[in-house]
Amino acid sequence: MTSRRKFIRRSSFGLLGAPLLPGLFQGNQEFRKLLDDPGQDPFEILRDELLLEPGLIYMNTATLGPTPKSIVDGVLDLTGKLEKNPAVMNWGELGKEMENTRDIIAQSVGCQKDEVLLTRNTTEGLSLVISQIDLKQGDEILTTNHEHGGGYLGPEYMVKHRGAIMKKMKLPLPVTSKQEILDLVEENLTDRTKVVLLSHVSTVDGLKMPLGEISQLTRPKGIFLLADGAQAPGQVEVNVKELGVDAYATSGHKWLLGPKETGYLYIRREKQSMFNPIFTHSGFQAYSASSGTRNAANIIGLGETIKMHDAIGFDRIGRRCLRLKGYCQDKLGDIRELKVISPTSDDLSCGIVSVDLLDKKNGEVATELKNRGIIVKLLPNYNALRFSCHIFNNEGDIDTLCENLDEILNS
Ligand SMILES: Cc1ncc(COP(=O)(O)O)c(C=O)c1O
């Protein structure tokens, strides 16, 4: 497979990896120079760029990522420029660059600009898509028992207002093979299945869903494959064409480390005729009469963070997250009072590792960790905790997490 990095380098677009309009996005220049220096460790540079409280060990990017200082400064700087002459800037220089962000996104996930719509977050993207599918009484939406609340929202709405049926496949914990999932999907598809909604990366255990293989089951049957990508871009390489999805919704403010309230939605061109919400009545442009006014500075900041990932290397990021997750999993394996519930094989894994606590309550343990300056996520439907290993984390963070966890679980 041609790596996306090569694809980007060869493309005529050629903006990814280069500073965006030097002079416009000021905050990014020094940081980018360091990132581009082969003598530097990009992960340490990024770590130094974060605004996290000194000493804080942040292992909850899957909930909300920390945005690097240079991006925050760039966004603030753009906001300052906007405020000097709001209407002229917003529909002039900044407006043009905001529109360009769709191009940057398209290049980063292997699709065309006209297949990309800017949203505020994953939840909005998923809801926009599902509300446009012509579901009738008894039509089925196949999903899993491990989706996020934002993923269930659309199906629940369709159950209530259209009489659709939501079927939740029960996923094993941990999943041990791709085939296990493919069999489950195949067994649960029926003549009434109209939509399959799956997380690309699970919010519960970090399972990386084999969407490409699943699309080979759904597409021949004309079933709409909708991916919840909240947990993937920024830690996992994404190529929406290779995944074979009909739509893919994600957020910029998690693993991409982008400004808050940013996101995007991919809709495969062939499926766009069925997609006609009022929101895109005037088109998919960043600003249109139907989208209304946008926060240009934040959206441009999202484009910059995607370019930052490209400068480090999407494949390199994926490998680093996987390596840290493996390290974390091994260390956790030495603690007897818990059980790792994330998949262990690399093809099903990413930077997320979750554990089931065998004795102590997850809420109490998460609070005690927080009191000690370690931020993790408690999983509400299980007595479990989730740890996010992003590229800015390191082995030292994981050692400290595991030492403290061991101590708390044994106290
Ligand atoms: C799988 C998944 N989907 C959707 C969401 C919701 O994301 P947002 O709040 O950015 O819409 C999350 C948030 O954690 C998630 O993990």
The ligand as an SDF file (V2000), in Angstrom:
LIG
                    3D

 16 16  0  0  0  0  0  0  0  0999 V2000
  -16.5430    6.3970   20.1270 C   0  0  0  0  0  0  0  0  0  0  0  0
  -16.9940    7.7960   20.4780 C   0  0  0  0  0  0  0  0  0  0  0  0
  -17.9620    8.3760   19.7540 N   0  0  0  0  0  0  0  0  0  0  0  0
  -18.3790    9.6210   19.9790 C   0  0  0  0  0  0  0  0  0  0  0  0
  -17.8530   10.3570   21.0070 C   0  0  0  0  0  0  0  0  0  0  0  0
  -18.3610   11.7430   21.2340 C   0  0  0  0  0  0  0  0  0  0  0  0
  -17.4120   12.6570   20.7840 O   0  0  0  0  0  0  0  0  0  0  0  0
  -17.7880   14.2080   20.6910 P   0  0  0  0  0  0  0  0  0  0  0  0
  -18.1430   14.6190   22.0920 O   0  0  0  0  0  0  0  0  0  0  0  0
  -16.5470   14.8580   20.2220 O   0  0  0  0  0  0  0  0  0  0  0  0
  -18.9360   14.3190   19.7750 O   0  0  0  0  0  0  0  0  0  0  0  0
  -16.8610    9.8010   21.8190 C   0  0  0  0  0  0  0  0  0  0  0  0
  -16.2850   10.5560   22.9520 C   0  0  0  0  0  0  0  0  0  0  0  0
  -15.5830   10.0670   23.7780 O   0  0  0  0  0  0  0  0  0  0  0  0
  -16.4230    8.4800   21.5530 C   0  0  0  0  0  0  0  0  0  0  0  0
  -15.4740    7.8840   22.2890 O   0  0  0  0  0  0  0  0  0  0  0  0
  1  2  1  0
  2  3  1  0
  2 15  2  0
  3  4  2  0
  4  5  1  0
  5  6  1  0
  5 12  2  0
  6  7  1  0
  7  8  1  0
  8  9  2  0
  8 10  1  0
  8 11  1  0
 12 13  1  0
 12 15  1  0
 13 14  2  0
 15 16  1  0
M  END
$$$$
